[in-house]
């Protein structure tokens, strides 16, 4: 019986990609349109027929109320649903439709079944988002071997590339790589130690923003165009989904143009009864419109190095990952910050899927590839991750108390005796457990509850209660 493939999937906010190890190295699998990435767009028509990818994106103007984009920004949100017709869809269900399309393209290209997959998530995703991503894969019928962070996958792809390009032992020395990952909807700043001699990739620190990505840059152009339409033609597009989508499509084209040109012409005909929008947007104007967004990424990088055991000068290489890093101002800002030009050799759109495919092959029970087949060292691949956000509990007075700090290596087990009972004869305690960004620790729902029983001897109030928390790479 022929074994099926294990693949790597980069499930992105704007675009997704799938890759597999088909020979000596991973390769991106083109979709049925011949493209190497697939738009993360879903359209469900009146007959409940599903269209995914570019065909769905092409219908976003004519069917805006039945088209779903950027669903990754809501993954893990228990309260978020998409209303299409008379049906409600959770983010996991929409994501599963995208994964189903990727899976079908993969099996068609490979000529064999796909048995399992490694799916990637932003490093700054918490447990709720990671578990929801796993659920999306399971809904799509995928055996999810592992949920892997995007920067780690990118570093694995980087290690493969370094191995392929050089047999020089010095190129395998331990180095510190900073990954600046600006995707369509999320931002990760990650400091990684890579030791190719021993096949070790160890995350040191991570920071980021789950609600900051290239789509925010696009939206600034949309808002700019909407203001022009209002001022010049008296046209208010707010609430008109079709016209808003037309402005969005024009903004995406303009953003891409400005990555390679100093200015771009924007035309949106028939935006109003007697109004055609025609304007020019320069790269400088675009940078002014979005300067604060770029500053937010720099703030995240600053906060990471405030916690790190090393400084900016200790970074050996800088990787730019995510399609949004193609914007000229991003590369310029990163180069100014680190004083070195970021590496251009790693494809920002494909590296994550390639790294995930390698990890999938190494984890697959049917895979014949071992770490020393693809990496220079003679040891098993070791990937070490950290807690992206503090894990803690809600106390009696409503305050948050961290039990596991940010940037702790996982798996980890922590014990804490800071917490006490609050009344006489209390024989047990129950805490809601939260995993949340340190800057806003109460904004995410509790991911679990922890309870324990104290001594049956009816202790007095304020007696210490010892708690133990365990966290693994898949969640608390």
N, C-alpha and C positions, 0 to 999 in steps of 0.2 A: 504494500500500500504506500502510495506516494505521500510524504508528509506535506502539510500545508505550510505556508509562510507565516512568519511573525514579522509585523511591520511596525514602523514608527510613524506616529501621526502628530503633526503640529496643528492643533485645533485653535485657529486664530480668530480674533475679533473681526477682521476685515477679510482675510484670506486664510485658507488652510492648505496643508500639504501632506502628502503621504510618501514614504520611502521604504525601501527594503534592501537587504543585503542579497544580491543576486549572484555575486561572484566573489571576488576578493574584497570588495568594498561596497558601501551602500550607494544606491542611486535613487534619485527622485523619480516617482512614477507619474507620467503625464496622465491627465484626465482624458475623457472621451473627446474633448475638444482639442486635444493636443497641447494643452497648456500645463505648465509645471506647478501652478497653484490654482486653487478653486475658490472663487468668492464665497464667503460664509453667509450666503443669502438664501432664504427659503421663501417660496411662494406657494400658497395652497389655494387652488381655484375653487369655483362654486361646486364642483363635483368631488371635492376633497382629493383631487389629484395633486401630487407634490412635484414641484420643480426646484432643483437646487443648483446653485452655481451662477454662471454668467447669464444663462437663460432667465433665471429668476431676477437677477439684477437688471436685465433689459426690460423687464415688465414692471419695475418699481414705479415708473411714472404713471403707467396706465392702471396699475392695480396696487396703489400704495397701501390700502387698508388690508390687503391680503399678503403683503410682502414683509418679511421680518429680516432685519439687518442688525448686526452688532449684538447678538443675543449673549455673547460671552460676558458682556458687561453686567449681566443680571444672573449669571450662573451662581447657584448657592443661595439666592434670595428666595426664601420660602414664601414670601408674600407676592412675588411678581408672577403675573400670568399674561399671556398674549391672547387677546380676543380676536378670533377670525370667524366670521359668520356667527353660528350659534355655539361654537366650540371654544374651550379654553385650553391653552397649551402652556405647559411649564417650560422654563428654559432648558431643562434636561431633554425634554421631548424634541424641541426644535434643534438642539445640538445633536441629538441622535439622528435626525434626518440628514444633517450635514455629514456625520460619520458614515451613515449608510451609503451615501453617494461616494464618498472616498473609498469605502470598502469595495463597492461594485467596480469602480475604476481600477482598483488594485488587483482584484481577482481577474478582471478582463485582460489586463496588461500582463500579469504574471502567468496566466493560464493554469493557475492552481488556486485552491481555497486559501483564504487567510484564516489561520487558526487563532491567532492572538495578536495583541498589540501593546505597545507602550505609548501612552498618550501624554503629551506635555502640558504643563500649566505654568503660569508666571510664578517666579520664586516667592513673590509677596502674597500669593493666594493663601488663605487660611484653610482650616480643615473643612469648613462647610463647602467652599468652592471646589476643593479637591475631591471630596466625596461625591459632589454633584456631577463633576466631570466623569468620575468612574461610573456613576449611575447612567449617564448619557451613553457611555460605551456599552454597558450591559443592555440597555434598551435597544441599541442597534445590533445586538447579538454578538458583541465582541467579548472575547475573554481578555480582560484588561490585566496584563501581567504586572504593570507598574504604572504609577502616575509620577512622571519625572519632571523636574523643574527645567524650564527653558534655558536658563544660563548654563546649567550643568550639561544639558544636551549639546548646547553650542560649543562648550569647552571640549567635550568628547569629540565632536566633529573637527575642532581645531587641532586636537591631539592627533587624530587620524591624518589630517593634512600635513602636519609637521613631520610625521613619521614617513609619509609617502614622498615628501620632497627632500628629505635629508637623511643620510645614514651617519652623519657626524654625531658622535657621542655627546658633544657639547650642546647640541640642539635638544638633547633629552634631559638636560639639567633641570632641577627644580626651578620654577619661575612663578611669579605672581601676576595673574591676568585679571584685569578689570573688565567686566562685561556691562556695557551700557546697552540695555535692551528696551527700545522704544517701539512697541507694537502699535496696532491699530487702536487698542483700548486700554492698554496697561503699560506701566513703566517699572522696570526692575533695574536696580543698581546692585551689582554683586561682585565681591572680591573673592577670587578663587586661587588656590595654590595647586599647580599642576606639576606632578612628578612623573614624567614619562618613563624614567628609568625603572620605576617600580609600578607603573600603571595605576597611580593614585591621583584622583581628582577630588580635592577637598574644599568645600565652600567655607570661607572664613567669616564673612559678614554679608548681610543683605539688607536692602532697604527698597522703598519704592512707593508706588501709588496705583491702586487697583482701578482708579477712575481717571487716568491721565494717559492719553495716547494720541496717535496721529489723527484720529477722528475729531479731537478737540481743535487741532490746527485747521482741519477742513471746516468745522463749524464756524470758526472765526471768519473765514472767507464768506461762508453763507450769510452770516450776520452782516458783513460788510456790503454784500450785494443787495441784501434786503433793505438796508438803509438807503442805498443809492436809488433803488426802485421807488421807495417811499418819497424821497426828496425830489427826484426828477420827474417821476410819472404819477405820483400820488397813488401808487399801487401798494397795498398791504397784503403780503402773502401769508401772514400769520394765520394758521389754522387751515390753509388751503394745502392739503397734503400733496396734491399733484404738482403745484407750483413750487412748493418747498423742495420736492424731490428734484425738480428741474434745476433749481439753484444748487442743490447738493451735487448733482452730477457735474455741473459746470465748475463748482469749487474743487472737486476732485481732479478734474483735468488741469485746472490752473495750478494746483499744488504740485502736481507731477511736472508740469512744464517748468515751474520755477526752481526745480531741483537741477535743471540743466541750462536755464536761460535767465537773463536779467529781468525780463518782463514778459508778460503774456497778455493776449487779447481775449476778452471774455464777452461772448455774445449769447443772450438768451432771448430769442424772438417770441413775440406774442405773450409777453409776461402779463400784459394788461390789454384791454380792448384796443387801445391806441398807443401802446407802448412796447418798444423793443429795448431790452437792456443791452447797452454796448459800453464797455469800459476797458481800461488798461490797468493791470495790477503789476507793480514792480516788485522785485525781490525785497528791496528795502522796505516798501510799504507792508509786505507780508510779514517781514521780521518785526516791524513795529507793532502790527496787530497781534502778534503771538509771543512777544518778548517775555511776558509774565509766565507763559506756559513753560518756556525753556528754563526760566529761572526756578520754577518749581522742581524740575529735574535736578538742577544744580544743588538746590537745598537738600534733596534726598541724598545726593552724593556727599555733601558736607556732613550730614548727620551720620552717614555710614563711617566716614573716616574719624569722626569724633569718638566712635566706639571701637574702632579697629586698633590692633596692636602695631600697626605700621602706618606710615605716611604716604602721601601721594608720590613722593620721590622713590618709594620702594616698589612701585608698580613697573613691571617689565614690559608688558604688552597691554594694549587696549583693544577690545573687540567691540564693534558696532553690530548689533543684532536687531532685527525688526525692520520692516519696510520703511517706517517713518524716519529711520536714521539716514535715508537718502537725501533728506532735506539739507541743503547746503549749510544752513545756520547751525544744525546739530553737530556736524563734523567739525565745524570751525570752533564751536564752543568747547567741545570735548578736547580738541587739540590745545586750545588755550589753557584749559584747566590742568591737563597732565603734562603739558610741555613736550608732547611727542605726538606724531601723526598716528591716528588709529590704523590698525591693520585693514587693508582693503582686499586681502586674499580670501577672506571667508564671505560667502554669499549670505547677506543678511536675511534673505527670504527663505533660504533652504537649509541653513546650518542646523537649525533645531530639529527638523524632521530627519536629517541625516544622522545626527547623534542619537536620536531616539531609535532609529532603525538598527543602529549598531548595538545599542543596549538590548533591544528586543531580540536580536539574533543571539546575543550572549546568554540571555535568560531562557530562551526557548529550549524546551526539552528535546525538540527534534533538530535543533541547530547543530551543525558540525563545527562551527567556528568557535574558537576560544580566544581569550584576550591576547595571548601572545601571537596569534595569527594576524592581528590588525594593529597591535601596539608594540613598541620596541622592548618593553620590559618582559620578564619571564614570570611575572606573578599574575594572579587573578585581578581583574579590574575592581578597584575599590572606589566607590563613590560615597563621599561623606557630605551630608547636608546639614543645615541648621534650622532652628525654629525661626520662621520669618517674622513672627510677632510674639509678644508675651502671652503666656497662658496663665490665667489666674482665676480667682473666685470673687463672687460678690458677697460682701460682708453684710452683717445685720443692719448697718447704717446706710447701705446702698453704695459704698465705695468699692473700688476695684483694688485687689491686692494680687500682685504677680507672684506666682509660685515657680514658674519656669520663665526665665528671662529671654529676651530676644537674642538671637545669634548663638544659642546653645547647641552644641553638636548633638545630633540624634542618631540612634536612640538614646534617651536620657531618663533617669529616674531621680526625682528630687523629693526629699522629705522636709517637712516644715512644722514647727511647733509654735508658731507665732499666734495661732488662732485659739480662742477660748470659747467656752460655753457662755451664755448670756443670762442664765437664770439658775436658781437652785433646783436640784433634783433633775437636771437635764441629762439624759442618758444617751443622746445622739445628736449629731449635727448633719445638716444638709446644705450644700453650697451649689448654686449655679456656676458652671464653669464657662469662662469666656476665653476666646482667642481673638485678640483685637490689636489694631495699631496702637502703639504707646501714646500717640498724640490724641487719640480719641477712643479710650478703652471701653466705653460703654455703648458705642454706636452699632456693634454687631450683635446679633442674637446669641444667646448662650448656646454652645455647641453640645453640652452634656450637663449632667448633674452628678455630684460626688456626695456620697453619704457614708457615715461611719457610726458605729455605736461606741459610746464611752463606757466607763465602768458601771456595772449594775448596782454599785453601792450608793446611788443617789448623791453624786458629788455636789459641792457648793458651786455657785456661779463663778465665772472667770477662771475655771480650771482649764489648763492648756489641753488642746486636742491635737495629737500628731497626725498630719496628713501626708500621704505619699502620692506623687503624681508621676505618671510615666508617659513619655511621648516617643512616637516612632516616626519614620519618614512618611508614613501614610496618615498621620494625624494623632491628636492627643488621646 
